[in-house]
Amino acid sequence: MIEFPAFGANAGAGLLSQLTGAVALTIFIVGFIACTIPPFIVWAIGFHIFKINPAELMGGVAGARSHSGPCREAAVEIQSSVPWIGFPVGYAVSGILLTMFGYFAMLLAQ
C-alpha cells in the first residue's frame, strides 16, 4: 500500500481547530476589506484622475476582479458591448499578477 505524506490529507482538521471565533472573524474582516476597497479606489482613480469612460472602466474593474458578471450587467444596462473593451486587459494583468504574487507569498511563507 502506498502511503502519502500527512501534510495534505490531514491539514483540514488542524486548520479547522485553529479557526476560533476571534481568528475567523479577523480573517473575515481583513478579507472583506481586501476584496472591497481596491475596486472603489481603482474606480475613483480611473474616473476622476484618468477620465476613463465609465463603461470601459466598469469592464476593466470587472476584468481585474476576474468576474464577468458585472461586465455583462453593465453591457445589458447601457445596451452596448463597450464594457467588454476593458475586460480582457484587466483579466490578463490580474491573472499574471496573482500568479507572481502567489509565488512570492509561498516563498515568504517557508
Summary of the structure (lengths in Angstrom):
residues: 110
radius of gyration: 19.4
end to end distance: 30.5
largest distance: 63.8
contacts: 265
relative contact order: 0.08
helix: 81%
strand: 0%
